[in-house]
Amino acid sequence: GKSLTIAITLEVPASTASDRPASQEVTAPRTFTVGKIVAFFPVGAEGTASIFLALDGERIWPERLPGSDRLALDGITIPFDVKIPVKSGQRIGLFGSNSDTSNPHTIRIILNEELVK
């Protein structure tokens, strides 16, 4: 079978507080394991826009790190190897905040299915 790829694009308006993040959700078409997350951050985001992923509203990625539980990068495309099981019908949500007071930032992520060897 063909491996599953899910893309989620989120425009985060200027001045979006982290306790009231913007979000975009998709429903998992089938049960699968996410093996890689590729995140695309626009140039100019300069650490003002940050994101996290949630499954049925429960935050799953990035894992909470001391002092930081979101990802905020600038002008970069970066892959992360993960192992996140997703069940058919679960809601996969991309949540974002943006401390830039004048510019919205659009962040895109792609989830790639882990291929079972």
Secondary structure, DSSP 8 states (H G I E B T S, - for coil): ----EEEEEEEE-TTB-TTS-EEEEEE-SS-EEEEEEEEEE-TT-TTTEEEEEEETTEEEES--BTTB-SB--SSEEEEEEEEEEE-TT-EEEEEEEE--SS--EEEEEEEEE----
